[in-house]
Amino acid sequence: MPQTTHVEKHFTSSLVVRDVVIGMADGLTVPFALAAGLSGAVNASTVIIIAGLAEVAAGSIAMGLGGYLAAKGDAEHYESERRREEMEIVERTDDERHEVIEILESYGLTHEQTTPILAAFEARPKVWVDWMMRFELGLEEPDPKRAVTSALTIAVSYIAGGLIPLAPYMITPDSHTALLYSVGATLIALAVFGYVKGHFTGAPKLRSSLRTTAIGGLAAGAAYLIAKLIS
């Protein structure tokens, strides 16, 4: 009887989703708060549009740079730890052997079962270091393109999120009317964004949508109140 090939599906783009979440979340809340705060001070939407677009430009650059530096820091940390492990398997071989045995025995292997595994590691130092990086330190080798990808993803997501609360001001000349539409557009965008995020991460879509809307709405509301108090 022919057997159906088992195919496992795993989500492998969690870092990209994290960057999108960071960019979109800030892009939706910060420009909204700025526009909402200015709505109480000026009636013309033109001023709000100019200020909002300036904030989106500056915010996307700042957020993208932050993502770039964070990814670069992760890569540098990984390389530093890897050099240390490469040194230790040469200069502190016995200590590294004991660490391998302790890790394997924590998974239920006996001392006799760990012996051939340890021997195989000693014959392949690179594999030994790779294994220690993952199972001792919990570090995965970062993608060399990660820093640039993270910066662009966060920056583009910030711009996409920031244009949503500003769009009503581009359509409606009266800032007070535009504010009402901006609130509705921001909440809808948060709900849709949360639903899509749930789809990609495997979380319940409705719960993800409601949670994102609630958290994003609270953040936007808090930012709006602060902007109102300042203005």
Secondary structure, DSSP 8 states (H G I E B T S, - for coil): -------------HHHHHHHHHHHHHHHHHHHHHHHHHHTT-SBHHHHHHHHHHHHHHHHHHHHHHHHHHHHHHHHHHHHHHHHHHHHHHHSHHHHHHHHHHHHHHTT--HHHHHHHHHHHHH-HHHHHHHHHHHTS------TTHHHHHHHHHHHHHHHHHHHHHHHHHH-SBHHHHHHHHHHHHHHHHHHHHHHHHHHHTS-HHHHHHHHHHHHHHHHHHHHHHHHHH-
